[in-house]
Amino acid sequence: MTIFDKWVSFDTNIYIFGIREDLNFPACVELLERIGELHVYIPRQIIRELKNNLRPDEVSELFGLFNQYSDRIRIDWKIIPIKSIERFQRLGCKLGDAVVAAHLEEQDVHTLISENRHFLREISDLPFRVLSAKEALEEMTYR
């Protein structure tokens, strides 16, 4: 399995650092520039977090990017059953992380790309792997 073969999801911070072209996170900037090379799944929780953390012009810019690659980007507005979320909370996830994890598990997404090094690291046997933006880009170079 490579990063190109299966659905991936970006954590909120990837979009924020990428859209703002944050010089402290160049891998996020490059990853967002190369988003059209991947199949990206965006759960409802991530959209909610983006709308809460970005300026309206940044949200518009992101949605423009999503529309540009509409055949490779899937936004899922579905509400996840509370039982799935609670399972991840019992494992030690904060609510927002638990919602994202439940979405990814339910939709069979194989990779989460995040700059939150703590994101679900304490949980073994996750149904998906967690990569940093730099790690994802490294996989993308070995095509």
Secondary structure, DSSP 8 states (H G I E B T S, - for coil): --TTTS-EEE-HHHHHHHHTT-TT-HHHHHHHHTGGGS-EEEEHHHHHHHHHHS-HHHHHHHHHHHHHTTTTEEEE-----HHHHHHHHHTT--HHHHHHHHHHHHTT--EEE-S-TTTTTT-SS-SSEEE-HHHHHHHHH--
